[in-house]
């Protein structure tokens, strides 16, 4: 472990390596039938994504289509109520389509265009990645197929309808737990069968190389903006960053530009569900779970002693996933990020609190991060600063919360 900590503290931070590994995590573990598609994607990412032309087009679309930069908002009333650190919200909920997902959707669809792909497939849990994918595919006139667990189709009906309005075909996945894990499984099987014309627009920092690094690259705009905005507004860097963790794209997007700022504490907040002891949760890093291979990369997973993947649970569809991005596994191992969890009830309380105090309805995923802020902010000084990645808006979760409250809408 000491070797891992030493390696991770090297400056500049230089992960993943050429094989897609973050220390012992990451890599590329896929069926032989999928290797041609992976090699093609790796080649395209290396050939196009770092060129000035690609970056110029990406930045233009972030500004004029997604609406970036997103503001860094001082939550004054909430900060005063908690009577501790000053809390700033990175307002990714104000992006076009309502979440951070549009950032990597724009990046990947540009790569698909450069590769000449005409068919886009994706998976989605909370529906925000599906909506973002359907949005960018519609903009380019491309065929779009979205796989979504049947359970998530039911609890995210509004987003399903949005995807269909945008011209996407939404296919409910009825196998397994009928959630995000099963949607990814089905999307990968589709990709194997249609490698020639299909681009798999994966929705987070999981998967085989190059997805974790690629989506980190596209999402890092969050942290770059937040870093400069905090300096402009307060004259200093934040003392702490907080973001929710499912696969982990919004968190990596915020954390990565601060990796070498050792004075900035980072918290990744997983879904504690109904409690760790109940087994109905999606906490892998915060409880030091087992390691294994899931969806093409080595990481922390929820599994039994025989290595079988267990079902996860969260009130938020986007955190209901039994794995996590390999870079998060690495950042846990080297103790650069502290990983914790918030229970369903804690997230729901934070959801209601921010709505009533700041007039901002957060996504249930984001609400897990907000719940942790209520635990750390009161213990910090009033001149200290917390930035929370408000990764999505809560319109999509209104029916879920209403049902819990016994309200028919």
Secondary structure, 3 states (H helix, E strand, C coil): CHHHHHHHCCCCCCCCCCCCEECCEECCCCCHHHHHHHHHHHHHHHHHCCCHHHHHHHHHHHHHHHCCCCCEEECHHHHHHHCCCEEEEEEHHHCCCCECHHHHHHHHHHHHHHHCCCEEEEEECCCHHHHHHHHHHHHHCCEEEEEEEHHHHHHCHHHHHHHHHCCCEEEEECCCCCCHHHHHHHHHHHHHHCCCCEEECCCCCCCCCCHHHHHHHHHCHHHHHHHHHHHHHHCCCCCEEEEECCCCHHHHHHHHHHCCCCCCEEEEEEEEECCHHHCCCECCCCCCCCEEEECCEEEEECECCCCCECCCCCCCHHHCCCECCHHHHHHHHCCCCEEEEEEHHHHHHHHHHHHHHHCCCECHHHHHHHHHHHHHHHHCCCCCEEEEEECEECHHHHHHHHHHHCCCC
